[in-house]
Each structure stands twice: as C-alpha cells, then as structure tokens.
Amino acid sequence: MKLVINYGNGVITLPKTAVKAAAKATKSDLLVLLFIFADPRAQIDFDACAADIAAAAGVTKGQFERSLAFWRGAGVIESDHDADDDEEIKAAHNRKQDSITVTGRAKAASVNAQSNRDTEGKSCADEIEKDNKETEKDKEKARKKLRPKNSLPEYTSDDVKAAFERSPDLGALIDACQQTMGRMFNNAEAAIIVGLRDYLGLDSEYILMLLAWCVKRGRHALKYAERMAFSLYDRGVDTPAALDAHIKWMEEQKKLEGRLRGLLGIGSRAFSAREREAFERWSREWGVNYDMIERAYMVTVDAIGNVSVPYMNKVLESWYERGFKSVLEIDEAEAKYRASKEKDVGSSGGSFDTDEFFQLAVKRGLKESGAG
C-alpha cells in the first residue's frame, strides 16, 4: 500500500530533532510546536505573535512558556539571544537532509513519498539509536537555548503532572531537596523545584548544591533560592561545575572581605560601590591574594600618608600588568631594581629613594585617573 498525503494549499516544515523529542512531549507541547512553525511571524518578531500562537494552540501563558522551555531543551528552537541564532534558523530550514520537509505540491509529494518509503523506517530507527547514544556534553550544549524570564511561571496541578511525565526522577529530587532544607514542602515550594528543573533546565545536582549553599548562608526560603538561580543563570553559572567554582569563590570572597574591613578600617559599614568594584576586581579579575593587598596597603600609606583604595588599585594594577602573583615575586623584582639603582648611584655618587620602585610603578596611572 502506498500512502498518499493530501498537502492542500499549505505546508509546515519541522526539524528532525522534533521527532526525537516528540515521544516525551505533552499534547500542549506538540500543539505549541505546530502553531509556532505554522506562523511565519514567529521567526521575525516572536514577542509580537506569541500571545496569538498560545491562543491558537489553546494553552495558557504558563503552559506556553513551559512548552517553549521543553523544545528549547530538546534543541528544536533557539532565541536570537544567541549570536548566530538567525543564521542558524535560516540554515535549518534550508537543510533538507536535517528536516522532515513537506512540499507544497501534491504530485511532487507523491513521488517523494514513493521513493522514500523504503528508507523512512530505517531513518527513524537510526535517529532513535543516535539519540540514545548522545553524550552528556552534547545534551549540555543543546540545553537552555532560550533565555527565560526573571521568574518561574505558575505551575498548575496539570502542569506539575506533565513535568513529572517529562522527568520521572522529579519526585526523588523533591524528596532530596526537602531533606536538604530540613522540612516538608507545600505545593508552592514543590512547584519551585519543578520549575528550576523543568523551566530553567537545571540539573538535580545543581539544584541540591544551590539549596545546600542557601542553607549554609542561613537562607531557608525557596523564593531566595529561586532568585539566586535566575541571577546565576544570567551570569552563565548554569552547570554543577560552574556553581561549585562560584561557591568556592564566594566563600573566599567573604573571608577576604572580613580581612579587608580590618586592614582598611572600614568596620561594619557597607562597602561603597567603588570599593566593592575594586575588591572584586582584585580577587576575581586579577587573582590578587590578601598578602599582596596588604603589601599594596603599606606601599600606599608610606607613599601618601593615608589609606586610598584608588591608590592601592593602581599599585595592584601595576603588579598585575607585570605578572606578579605573590609578595615573593614583588620582593624579588624590588631587589633587582634596588641592585640596579645602587649600581647607578655608585657610579654617579648620588642617592635614591628606596620607595621609588613602587612610586614609579603607579605614578602615571594615578596622574591619568586623578586619584591620590
């Protein structure tokens, strides 16, 4: 038997990646996908037609956003927040070998169906096998293509049920989260965990690590964890490894801030915006340790007679630009400078200031910035 498809006067083109994910998609997910690809405006100004697409699909705003997240996670759709998104979408629609293409002419479609019917079954089987062998690295690359909004959508009981169907291990994750937080969750709190996994696409390991960190900081409200998750997501901290590195940096930063308060006489007052910016630059961007900051403090006080964060910043910047990573390297460079100057002084019969090594290093920068 030969199947003849009635194409009518219109066609829809779908990527083959949609076929691989269709088995896990809900009815709402499938409807949203079809109506997105049926609306030519979607690739021009999606925001302008999103409400119309949701209405045509017969889904709520929350269901629509969750379906977008599902197809995003499957690698079927992307946002123009990705640098090459527009080109990638155009290319995807031009690659016949990567899509299930329905032509607009019934006669041509019949010929194509006849020539491809023997290989179509094998092709689908190959795609399923390929999907099963997909590596974790490939999955990570395909995830989170659309940047979500700044808060989780509301999850109805049907939405939660659909999320559990997509991720059967959600129940175990919620149990583990309750143990981490030390209490049972109400429906709203459980929905937050579902959203972090289903909407943001965060790993179970990531979510548990985030909650443990919040508890350690004395933050026991899941709304706080939700805000932290979005903040970290926007900064690109969206994998367990990235979160682990960020937590370690934050803990070191907290210790450093305590020592800086004592060193600079700041006390318990809040850091000014410029102070916090400078401190984060020293530790995060330049990788400066406390011993180097302490040395910069002493150089500053000796040079200008008082504490000046801008002056310290210029001292540290000069060391960073010269590649110094420790006080020992600074001492060695100073010793070489002193030996060179002593040699020059010996031949000329003059003298030199032992602080000149540090002062010359920052003089130009201070003049340009107006600091000190």
C-alpha positions in Angstrom: 0.0 0.0 0.0 1.2 3.5 -0.8 0.3 6.3 1.4 -0.7 9.5 -0.4 -0.6 12.6 1.7 -3.1 15.5 1.0 -1.0 18.6 1.3 -3.8 21.0 0.5 -2.6 24.6 -0.1 -0.1 24.9 2.7 2.9 23.1 4.4 4.8 23.1 7.7 8.5 22.3 7.9 9.8 20.7 11.1 13.3 19.8 12.2 14.1 16.1 12.7 15.2 16.9 16.3 11.5 17.4 17.0 10.8 13.8 16.1 13.3 12.6 18.7 11.7 14.6 21.4 8.1 14.1 20.4 7.7 10.9 22.5 8.3 12.9 25.7 6.2 15.9 24.7 2.8 16.6 26.1 -0.3 17.4 24.0 0.3 21.1 24.8 4.0 20.9 23.8 3.0 19.4 20.4 0.3 22.0 19.7 2.6 24.8 20.6 5.3 23.5 18.3 3.0 23.1 15.4 1.4 26.5 15.7 4.9 28.2 16.1 6.1 26.7 12.8 2.8 27.4 11.1 3.0 31.1 11.9 5.6 32.9 9.6 5.8 35.8 12.0 7.5 33.6 14.7 10.9 34.0 13.0 10.6 37.7 12.5 9.1 39.1 15.8 8.2 36.2 18.1 7.3 38.5 21.0 4.7 40.2 18.9 2.9 37.0 17.9 3.5 34.8 21.0 0.1 35.6 22.5 -1.7 34.7 19.2 0.2 31.5 18.9 -0.7 30.5 22.5 -4.3 31.3 21.8 -4.4 29.3 18.6 -2.8 26.3 20.4 -5.4 26.7 23.1 -2.9 26.8 26.0 -2.4 29.1 28.9 0.5 31.5 29.2 2.2 29.2 31.8 1.7 26.2 29.6 3.0 28.1 26.6 6.2 29.1 28.4 6.8 25.6 29.7 6.4 24.2 26.2 8.9 26.7 24.9 11.3 25.5 27.6 10.7 21.9 26.6 11.5 22.5 22.9 14.4 24.7 23.9 15.9 21.8 26.0 15.4 19.4 23.1 17.4 21.8 20.8 14.5 22.4 18.4 14.2 26.1 18.9 16.6 28.9 19.9 16.4 32.6 20.7 18.1 35.5 19.0 20.0 36.0 22.3 22.4 33.5 20.7 24.8 35.4 18.4 24.2 33.2 15.4 20.6 32.3 16.1 19.0 34.0 13.0 21.5 32.4 10.6 21.1 29.0 12.3 17.3 29.1 11.9 17.6 30.0 8.2 20.1 27.3 7.7 18.0 24.8 9.4 15.1 25.4 7.1 17.4 25.1 4.1 19.0 21.7 5.1 16.6 19.2 3.6 18.7 16.3 5.0 18.1 17.5 8.5 14.4 18.1 8.4 11.2 16.4 7.6 10.1 18.5 4.6 6.6 18.6 3.3 6.4 20.1 -0.2 3.6 22.3 -1.3 2.6 20.2 -4.3 0.6 17.0 -4.1 2.0 15.4 -7.2 5.6 16.0 -6.2 4.9 14.8 -2.7 3.5 11.5 -4.0 6.7 10.9 -6.0 8.8 11.7 -3.0 6.8 9.5 -0.7 7.1 6.6 -3.0 10.9 6.9 -3.4 11.5 7.4 0.3 9.0 4.9 1.9 11.6 2.0 2.0 14.2 4.1 3.8 12.0 6.1 6.1 11.6 3.4 8.7 15.3 2.8 8.8 16.0 6.5 9.1 13.7 6.9 12.2 15.4 3.9 13.8 18.8 5.4 13.2 17.7 8.7 14.7 16.4 6.9 17.8 19.7 5.0 18.2 21.7 8.2 17.7 19.6 9.9 20.3 20.2 7.1 22.8 23.9 7.4 22.3 24.0 11.2 22.6 26.7 12.2 25.1 26.2 14.4 28.2 28.3 17.0 26.5 26.0 17.2 23.5 23.0 17.4 25.8 24.5 20.3 27.7 25.3 22.2 24.5 21.7 21.8 23.3 20.1 22.9 26.6 18.8 26.3 27.6 18.8 28.0 24.2 16.0 30.5 25.1 16.7 32.9 27.9 13.9 32.6 30.3 12.1 35.4 32.1 13.2 36.6 35.5 10.7 34.4 37.4 9.2 31.0 37.2 5.7 30.6 35.6 2.9 29.4 37.8 2.5 25.6 37.8 -1.0 24.2 38.0 -1.5 20.6 39.1 -1.8 19.6 35.4 1.5 21.4 34.7 3.3 19.6 37.5 1.9 16.3 36.3 3.2 17.0 32.8 6.6 17.9 34.2 6.7 14.6 36.1 6.0 12.8 32.8 8.9 14.5 31.2 11.2 13.9 34.1 10.2 10.8 36.1 13.0 11.5 38.7 11.4 14.8 39.9 9.8 13.0 42.8 13.2 11.8 44.1 14.7 15.3 43.6 11.9 16.9 45.6 12.5 14.4 48.4 16.2 15.1 48.4 15.5 18.9 48.4 13.2 18.5 51.4 15.9 16.7 53.3 18.4 19.4 52.4 16.1 22.1 53.6 15.0 20.1 56.7 11.3 20.4 56.2 8.4 19.2 54.0 7.4 21.5 51.1 4.0 22.9 50.5 2.6 22.8 46.9 4.0 26.2 46.0 7.5 25.3 47.2 7.4 22.0 45.4 6.4 23.9 42.3 9.6 26.0 42.6 11.7 22.9 42.5 9.8 21.6 39.5 10.3 25.0 37.8 14.0 25.1 38.4 14.3 21.7 36.7 11.6 22.0 34.1 11.8 25.6 33.2 15.4 26.6 33.8 16.6 23.1 32.9 19.0 22.9 35.8 20.5 19.5 36.8 19.3 17.8 40.0 22.9 18.0 41.3 22.9 21.8 40.7 19.6 22.3 42.5 20.7 20.4 45.6 24.1 22.2 45.6 22.3 25.5 45.4 19.9 24.7 48.2 22.7 23.4 50.5 24.6 26.7 49.9 21.5 28.7 50.7 21.0 26.8 54.0 24.7 27.3 54.9 24.2 31.1 54.5 21.1 30.9 56.7 18.7 31.4 53.8 15.8 28.9 54.2 13.2 30.4 51.8 12.9 28.7 48.4 12.0 32.1 46.9 15.5 33.2 47.8 16.9 30.1 46.1 14.7 30.9 43.0 16.1 34.4 42.8 19.7 33.1 43.2 19.1 30.6 40.4 18.0 33.2 38.0 20.8 35.5 38.9 23.4 32.8 38.5 21.8 31.6 35.2 22.0 35.1 33.8 25.8 35.1 34.7 26.3 31.8 32.9 26.6 29.8 36.1 24.3 27.0 35.0 26.2 23.8 35.5 27.2 21.9 38.7 30.9 22.5 37.9 30.3 26.3 37.4 28.2 26.5 40.5 30.8 24.7 42.6 33.5 27.1 41.4 31.3 30.1 42.1 30.5 28.9 45.6 34.2 28.4 46.4 34.9 31.9 45.1 32.1 33.4 47.1 33.4 31.8 50.3 36.9 33.0 49.7 35.5 36.4 48.9 33.6 36.6 52.2 36.8 35.7 54.1 38.7 38.3 52.1 36.1 41.0 52.8 36.4 40.4 56.5 40.1 40.8 56.5 39.8 43.9 54.3 37.5 45.5 56.8 40.1 45.2 59.5 43.0 46.2 57.3 41.3 49.4 55.8 39.5 50.3 59.0 36.1 50.0 57.3 34.4 48.4 60.3 30.9 47.2 59.9 29.6 49.7 57.4 28.6 48.6 54.0 31.2 48.8 51.2 30.7 51.7 48.8 30.0 50.8 45.2 33.6 51.7 44.1 35.1 49.8 47.0 33.2 46.6 46.1 34.0 47.0 42.5 37.7 47.4 43.3 37.7 44.4 45.7 36.0 42.1 43.3 38.4 43.2 40.5 41.4 42.4 42.7 40.2 38.9 43.6 38.2 37.8 40.6 39.8 39.5 37.6 43.4 39.9 38.8 43.6 36.9 41.1 45.3 39.0 43.8 45.8 37.3 47.2 45.5 39.0 50.6 49.2 39.3 51.2 49.6 41.3 48.0 46.7 43.6 49.1 48.3 44.1 52.5 51.6 45.0 50.8 49.8 47.5 48.5 48.2 49.0 51.6 51.7 49.5 53.2 53.0 51.0 50.0 50.1 53.4 49.8 50.4 54.6 53.4 54.1 55.0 53.1 53.7 57.0 49.8 50.8 59.3 50.6 50.3 59.0 54.4 46.8 57.7 54.4 44.6 54.9 53.1 43.4 55.3 49.5 41.6 52.5 47.7 42.2 54.1 44.2 46.0 54.4 45.0 46.0 50.7 46.2 44.2 49.8 43.0 46.9 51.4 40.9 49.7 49.6 42.8 47.9 46.3 42.4 47.2 47.0 38.7 50.9 47.7 38.1 51.8 44.3 39.7 49.1 42.5 37.7 50.3 44.0 34.4 53.9 42.9 35.2 52.6 39.3 36.0 53.4 39.3 39.7 51.4 36.5 41.5 52.9 36.7 45.0 54.7 39.0 47.5 57.8 36.9 46.9 57.8 37.9 43.2 57.3 41.5 44.2 60.3 41.3 46.6 62.5 39.7 44.0 61.6 42.4 41.5 62.2 45.1 44.1 65.6 43.6 45.0 66.7 43.6 41.3 65.5 47.2 40.9 67.4 48.3 44.1 70.6 46.5 42.9 70.4 48.2 39.6 69.9 51.6 41.1 72.6 51.1 43.7 75.0 50.3 40.8 73.9 53.5 39.1 74.2 55.5 42.3 77.7 54.1 42.9 78.9 55.2 39.6 77.4 58.7 39.8 77.9 59.4 43.5 74.2 60.3 44.1 71.4 58.7 46.1 67.9 57.3 45.6 64.7 56.8 47.5 64.0 53.1 48.4 60.3 53.7 47.8 60.9 54.8 44.2 60.3 51.2 42.9 56.7 51.4 44.0 56.0 55.1 43.3 57.2 54.9 39.7 55.0 51.9 39.1 51.8 53.8 39.8 52.7 57.5 39.1 51.5 57.6 35.6 48.2 55.7 36.3 47.4 58.0 39.3 48.0 61.1 37.2 45.7 59.8 34.5 42.9 58.8 36.9 43.2 61.8 39.2 43.4 59.5 42.3 45.8 60.2 45.2 
